[in-house]
Amino acid sequence: MENEEIKKQQDLTWLENLQKNSWEPEVIVSGISLAVLFIIPSSLFDYSIIMIQDYGLEHIPALLVLIYFSLIISVFKIFLITHLFLRFMWAGMLGITYAFPEGVLKSKLFKFSQDLEYPHPRVYLLNLERWCSMIYGYPLSVVIPIFSITAYLIFLIGIYLIFNLDFQIVYLFFILSIFGVLIIGSIFKKFKLKSLIGTSMNGTIGAVFSSHLGKWTMLWVSLGLVVAAIPFILSDLKGFSYFQPMTNLDEEFYDWPDQSRYFEEYNTEKVRFPRVWTESMKVSGDNLNLYLAKYARDEQDLPRLQTLLSTNDNDTLGWEKLEKVEDTYLIFLNDSLVTNEKWMLTTSGITGQKAFFGIIPIADLPKGIHEVRVEKLVYIPPFVFTGNELRNRKRWARFNFIKE
């Protein structure tokens, strides 16, 4: 019994010392974590592109997963930045407390300030210490549920890819199952999953904050975090619409082409090309080498494209043949349709991505600026109450080159 009391006292002493000196690992972990968190989004962006182009993942599920992960990372960014800022204030207040342990000397102030009651700097120091410790643990109560939902969605997306299912069915099951768990948990008090989640580390953390800060405060702070994370999420998603092959380019991207998306010489970061590209903006020969980014989903959708194109409803699209994926593209040179072009499969040396390679004759073109425009026949998959239809994307890609 005595040994147990000694061990208990030792554990308490160890915990108190750990709490007193926790600021050191907090600052180190915050700094390292922030550096890593600003790198991760670009890696997730690149991985999502690979899944879309090489494995046939549709844009919507890739976008959802990217948004969820970006939200998780953004929440950590907000709290770690806030934590470091408060720790800097804490360090300054600690220095003031050490340098001036007696606090404010009212007799040495101007008379108009002597009638005020000034708290001792130690009060602010302790409050800052409390806030720093609390802020360091709060993100877990927000992030873990989002991460669990994201992991569940990724599992369902894996099933959707393996069995080539319609994503609307998978997403409907995802939404219904989430709401089903919430409804059953609110009706049946002895629901095992509710007990498992509620008594987990995340459930305990959430209960601690809710009971001390207030349940409504906890809810509003969580919603405020989501709103505050929106600018970070939008920044992480910038340029992702390029890799949505079912749509036209945004007006800004179409009217003001990003050279790094169309020319290898400007792609210094060697990121994947989203739609069409060539080696250089300046062409001195009689031919223009053209690459079309290959999307695995196009091969899976080709039978649907052929079936829908054969119906009378799609006669106005103007597609004469559709025997292979390459036939879904129309290449225009200065608004003149390029005919009889042949394509071969290749792997881009600069990015390592699969592409269709073709040679466009430009011997008859005069020197100067010329335009290449690409139209694409796309299949819109069913999602909610829309889709399962064909569309001709006339603003699918466009760039200018200079013939020397």
N, C-alpha and C positions, 0 to 999 in steps of 0.2 A: 504494500500500500504506500509506503514511504517512497519507494523507488518510482512509483507511478506519479506521485506528487512532484518529485524532483524533475522527472522527464517532462511533465506538463508545464512546470515553471520554466524549464529550459526552452521548450517550444515557444512559450509566450515571449520570453526574452529575445529569442531568435527572430520572431515575427515582428516585434517592436523595432529591433535594429534594422530589419529589412525595410520596414515602412519608413523609418527615418532617412535611410540612404537610398530610397528607391528612385530619387530624382536622377541619379547618375545613369543607371541603365535605361531609364525612360527617355532621356535626351539622346542617348546613343542609338537606341532602337528607333526612335522617331526620325532621326536624321537619315539612317540607313533605309528605313522603310519608305520614306518619302522619295528618296533617290530611285528605289526599285519601282515604286508605284507610278512614277512618271515614265518609266520605260515599258511597263507591262501592256498598256493599251495598244501601242503600235504592234506588239507581238500578237496580241489577240486579233487585231485588225488583219494582219497578214495571214494568220491561221484561218480566219473566217473566209478570206478570199480563196485560199487553197481549197477549202471545203466546197465552196460554190463552184469554182472552175473545174476542179479535178474529180470531185466525188458527187457532183450533182445535187448538192444541197440548195434548196430554193432560197431566194433572198430573204423572205419574211422570217423563217426560223433562224437564219444566221443573224439577221438584224435584232431579233428579240434576245437571243443569247448575248450578243455584243452589248445591247442596252443594259441588260441585267448585270453583267460583269462590270460595265462602266459605272453603273450606279454603286455597286459594292466598292470599287476602287475610289470613286469620288467621295463617298462617305468617309473612308479612311483618310483621304487627302485633307478634307475639311477639318477633321478632328486633330490630325497630326500637326497641321499648320497652326491650328488654334492652340494646341498643347505647347508647341514650341514658343509661340508668342507669349503665352501665359508664363512659361518657364523663364523667359527672358525678363518679364516683369518681376517674377518671384526672385530671380537672382539679384535684380536691382534693389528690391525691397529688403532682401537679406543683407546686402551691403550697407544699406541705410541703417538697418537695425543694429548691425555690428558697430558701425562708425558712430552712431548717436544712440546709445542704449537708453538714455534718459528721455528720449522722445522730443516733444516740442517744448521749448523754453519760452513760455508766453511773455515773460517779462522783457524779453529782447525783441519782441515784435512791435510793429506800429500799433498805436493805441486803438485804431479802429478794428484791429484784428485780435485784440487781447480778450474780447468778451466771448469769443467762440470756443467751443469745447472740441479739441482735436483728439481723435483716437490715437492710441499709441501705434506706431508703424507695425508692431508685432501683430496687431489685429488683422491688418491687411495681409501680412505675411502668412498667417495661419489660414485665412480665407483662400488665398491664392494656392496654398499647398493642397487644401481640400478640393478646390476646383480642378487643379491639375490631375490629381489622383482620380477624381470622378470622371473627368473627360477621357482619360486614358482607357477606361473600361466601358464607357457607354456605347461605342460603335459596335461592340459585339452583340448587343441586344437588338440592333437594327440589321446588321450584316448577315448574321447566321441564318435567320429565316429566309432572307432573299437568296443567299447562297444555296440553301436546301431546296428552294423552289427551282432555282436555276439548274441544279444538279438533276432534279427530277425531270425537268424539261429536256435536258441533254440526253437522258436515258431514253425518253420517248422519241426524240429525234433519231437516235441510233436505231430504234426499232423501225421507224419510218423509212430510213435509208436502206436498211437490210431487206425489208419486204416491199420496198417501192410503193408505199401507201400514199394516199392523198393527205396532204398536211392538214387540211381543214378537219379531217376526222381525228387526227392525233391531237390537234390543238383543242378541239371541242372536248375530247376526253380529258385533256390536261386541265381545262377550266372547270369542268363539271366535277372532277375528282377533288380539286382544291376546295371548291365550294361545298362539296359533299362532306369532306372532313370537318369543315368549320360548322356546318349545320348540325351534323351528328354530335360533334363535341359540345355544342351549346344545348342540345336537347337531352342527351344522356350523360349524366354526371359520372358514371362508372365506365366511360369509354376508355379502353386501354391506351389507345394512341394519344388521347388527351392527357392522360396521366404520365405517359412516357415523355411527351414534349414538355409538359408543365414542370416536371421535376428534373429536367435536364439542366445542364449548366446554363444554357441560354435562357431557359424558362426562369431559373432562379435569379439570374442577373436582371431580367426584365421585371420580375416581381419586386426585387430590391429597389430598383429605380422608381417603379410605379408607386410603391408604398411610401417612399421618402419624398419624392418630388411631386407626387399626385398623378393619378392615372390619366387625367385629361391633359396635364402638362406633358406627360410622356408621349401621348398621342400627337399633340400639336408640334412638339419638337421633332418627332419622327417625320411628320408631313413636311415640316419646314426644311428638314434635311434633304428630302427628295426634291423640293423646289430649288434649294441652293445647289444641288448637284446637277441641275439641268444644263448650265453653261459648260461644265466639265464634260458632260455626256455629248453635247452638240460638238464640242471640240474633238472628242474622240471619234465621232462619226463622220467628220468632215471628209468628203470625197468618197464615202461608201456607196453613194447612189450611182457612181460610175459603174459599179459592179452589179447593177441590177439590169440584166440584159433584156428584160421584158419591157422596159420603159424607154422613152426618149430621154435625151440628156436634159438636165435642167437648163432653163433659158440662159442663165449666166454662163454655164460651162459650154453651151453650144455657141453662143455669140462671142465669147472670149475664151478660146481653147487654151487649155493648160499645156504648154509645149512638152512638159515632162511626161504627159500621158500619151503622146503621139510620136516622140522622137527619142531614139536610144541615146543620142548624144547629150540630151538634156536630162536623162534619167540617171542622175549621179548616184542616187540611193539604191538603184537596181531593184525597185519595187515592181510588182507585176503590172503589166499593161491591162487596162480594163476592156478595151474594145478593138481598136485598130491602131497600127503603128508602122513606122518605117525607120530606117537607120538615121537619116539626116534630113534637116530641113532643106538644105541645098543639094540639088541633084544635077550632075553634070553629064550623065549618059543619056541613052535613048530609052531607058527603062526605069520604072519606079518599082522597087521591091515593096510589097505590101503584105502585112501580117494581120490576120484576124484571130483574136483570142478565142480559143476553143472552150466551150462550156459543156460539161458532161451531160447536163440536163437536156440540152438540145437533142442529143441522140435518143434519149428516153422519150422525149415529146414528139419525135418525128412521126410515128404512126398516128398520133392524134392530129398533128398538123395535116397529114395527108387525108385523113378521114374528113376533117372539117372543111378542107379546101375543096373537096369533091362535091360539097353541098351547094345548092343554088344560092344560099344566103351569102356566100363568100366569093361570088363571081366578080364582084366589083373590085376586089383586091388587085387583080391584074397579074397574078403569078401564073406563068405559063407551065412551069414544071416544078416538081418538088420530089426529086428522087433521093437526094442525100442532103446532109446538113448544110453543105456549101451552097445549096440552091436557095436557102433562106435569106441570102444576102444579095443585095443589088449595089453595085459600085458605080458611082457617077463621077466623071471627070469634067469639071466645069459645067455641071448640069447635063452632060451627055452620058447616056448609059453605056458602060463598057461591056461589050458582049464577047462571048467565046473565051472568056478567061478560064484558065485551068488552075486548080489548087492542089497542093500537096501537103501532107502532114509533116510537121517539123517540130523541133524543140528549140525555143529561143535560147541563144547562147548567153545573153545578158541576164535574163531572169529565170531561165530554166522551165518556162511554162510551155504547154502544148499550144500549137497554133496552126492555122491554115496559111500556107505561103503561096503567093501568086505574083506574077510579073505583069505590070501594066505598061503597055507601050506609050511613050510620050515623045517620040521622034518628031511628030508633026506639030508639037506645041511650040509657040514662040518663047523666047526668053522672058522671064518675069514671074509674077506670082500666079499660082493656079490653085484650084480647090479640089479636094477629094471629099466626097460625101458618101456615106453608107446608109442604106435603108435595110431594115431587117423585118422579116415576117416572124412574129412571135406567137407562142401559145400562152394564154393567160390561164393558169390552173384555177380550179374552183376554190373559192375561199369565202365562207359565210354565204352571202346571197349573190355573189358576183363570180365572174370567171367562166372557164370552159369555153373559150372563144378565141378567135384569131384577131390579130391587130397588125397593121403595117406601120412600123415605126419609121417615119420619114426623117426624123431628126435623131437618128441613132448615134451617129458619129460624124464629125467634120473637122478637117484641118487644112491648112494652106502650106504649100511648099514652093520653093523657088527653083526654077530651072535656069541653070547658068549657060 
